[in-house]
């Protein structure tokens, strides 16, 4: 479980570009062993690009919670353990032909990854972390 983030840290992280936010997300997901999504009574929320239907994912509850406004005001942040992500979500998203948008900015910008790419990035970071311990 992650520690709450300080307001100054949140503001600084929100200034990151798409690649920096994606790298931060991967680092935090491995460190905290959880991925954050937003859910409502119909399931997880979606963002759409011209080519893909995407599930947005966040590194920390605070960033997911920041999206609970306007059309998503009835949503709740939900954490998914890394084990559950690997065992169910990666395959389920791929089967449903959905992509992920990693840690989208408030103007809905972010890097789009396919579930396999995200899993590979997470496992690579996990393996690198184990080697350095």
Secondary structure, 3 states (H helix, E strand, C coil): CCCCCCHHHHHHHCCCCHHHHHHHHHHHHHHHCEEEEEEECCEECCEECCCCEEEEEECCHHHHHCCCCHHHCCCEEEEEEHHHHHHHHHHHHHHCCCEEEECCCCCCCCEEEEHHHHHHHHHHHHHHHHHCC
